[in-house]
Amino acid sequence: MVSGATRNLAGVARSGMGVARDVTRGLGVNFDLSNLVSRGTSLETTATNVTNSAFAARGKTATAGDVAATTASIRAAGDAQKLDYNRLAEGVEAFVAKSSDLEMAKKVLSELGQVARATGTDVGDLVSAAGDVSKNLDDTPDKAERLLRVMRLVAKQGAMGNVEIKDLSVYMGRLAAS
């Protein structure tokens, strides 16, 4: 009788664990160690590439500390806005490819993440489009705020369904110049 009760209790516990695992996976929690390692490696690789690219554009060499600062900025923005680090890193990579301004990307990243979440816009597309805008804005002390004002307006239009951010990014430079 005790053995049967133990078997039944173990079966209930296994079923409960299976349900809990399925619920957490539905919420986006992933228990697969290899997936977590590859995602972390992808973030590190992208942060290294983008930092090296930005520094090379200015004729400098990036250090391990510079890469760590970039990674920390991406992680901080992701944590603050509950966004995927890799999508943020891809956005920063596109931003820097267009504007060569890593510092500006790091400065506005969290705010752009907030705008993306509020409007339902893909954060990678929004940060990438912000690179086009940044490239065409004059270097002034309030450049970051002007960039964010433009991107809020663009994201709002995207949320209203008037335009897709990824489609608009092709024309973003011309719009920013205007």
N, C-alpha and C positions, 0 to 999 in steps of 0.2 A: 504494500500500500504506500509506503514512504517512497519507494523507488518510482512508482507510477506518478505520484504527486510531484516528485522532483523532475521527472521527464516532462510532465505537463507544464510545470513552471518554467523550465528551460525553453520549451517551445514558445510559450507566451513571450518570454524575454527576447528570443530571437526575432519573433514577429514584430515586437515593439521597436527593436533596434532597426529592423528593415524599414518600417514606416518612418522612423525618425530620420534615417539616412535619405529616404526618398523626399521627405519634406525639405530637409536642408539643401539637397541638390536642386530642388525646385526654386529655392530662394537664392541660388547661385553659389552655394558653398561647395567646394570641390575637395574631396579627400584624396585624390590621386596625386601621389608624391611626384611622379615624373612630370605631370602637367604643371604643378607648382614650380618645380625646378626650371623647366623650360621657359615658363613665363618670366621668372626672375632673371634668367639668362638673357632673354630677349630684351628686357628693359635695360639691363646693363650694356648690352651690345649697342642698342639704339642710342643710349645716353653717351657712350664712348664715341660713336660715329658723329653724332651731332655736335658734341663739344669739340672734337678734333676739327671738324669742318668749319665751325664758327671761328675758332682760333686761327686756323690756316688762312681764312679769308682776311684776317687782320695781320697776317705775317708773323704770328706768334705760335708757340707750341703749347698745347694743353698739358697740364700735369694730372696726376691721379686725383689730386685734390679738386681740380676743376671738374673732372668727371663725377666725382662724389657729390659736388655741389649741385650739378645738373640733376643727378639721380635723386638727391634729396628734395629738390624743388618739385620734381615730377611726383614723387611719393607724397609730399606734403599737399600738393594740389589734389591728388587723387584721394587722399584720406579726408581732406576738408570737404570735398564735394561728392565723395562716395562714387568715384569714377575709376574705370579700368586704367591702370598705369600704362599699359602698352598702347592704348588708344591715345592717351595724352602724349606719350613719347613720340608716336607717329605724327601727331599734330605739331609738336615742337620741331621735329625733324623737317617737316614741310615748311614751317614758319621760317626756320633758319636757312633752308635752301632758297627761299624767295627773298629774304631780307638780310641775311647774314648777321642778324642781331639777336644773339642768344640771351643777352641780359634783358632785353625787352620781352622776349618770349617768357622767360622765367618770372618777370615782374607781373605780367598780366594773366598768367596761366590759370591761377585759381579763380579769378574773376570770370574768365572765359568759360571755365568749367561750370561755374554757377549759372551763367547765362545759358549755356547749352542744356543743363538740366532743367532750368525753368521753362525753356521754350521747346524742349523735346528735340533739339538739334543734335546731330552727331558731333561730339566734341572734337574729333580728329578733323572733320571738315571745317568746323568753325575756327579752330586754331590755324589751320592751313590758310583759310581765307584771310585771317587776320595778318598773316605774313605779307600778303599782297597789299593790304591797306597800309601796314607799317612801312613798307618799302617806299610808298608814295607820299608819306607824310613828312613834313619838315621836322628836323631835329630841334625841338623846343623843350623846355622843362616840363610842359604839360602834354607831351606826346602820348604817354600811356593813357591818360584820361581821354584824350581826343580819339585814340584808337578804340578804347572801350565804348565810347558813345556811338561810334559808327557801327561797331560789331553788335551792340545791343539793338540798334535799329534794324540791322540786317537780320539778326536772329528773330526779332519780333515779326518781320515780314515772312520769314520762313515758317514760323509757328502758325501764322494766319493762313498759310498755304499759298501765298502769293508767288513764292519763288523757292526753289530748292537751293540750299547753301552750296552743295557741291557743284551744282550747275552755275550758280552765280559766281563762284570763285574764279572762273575764267575771265569775268569782266570786272572783278573786284578792283584791280589796279586802276583802271580807267575811271571807275566810279569814285574812288578815293581821291584821285587827282582833281576831279570836279568839285 
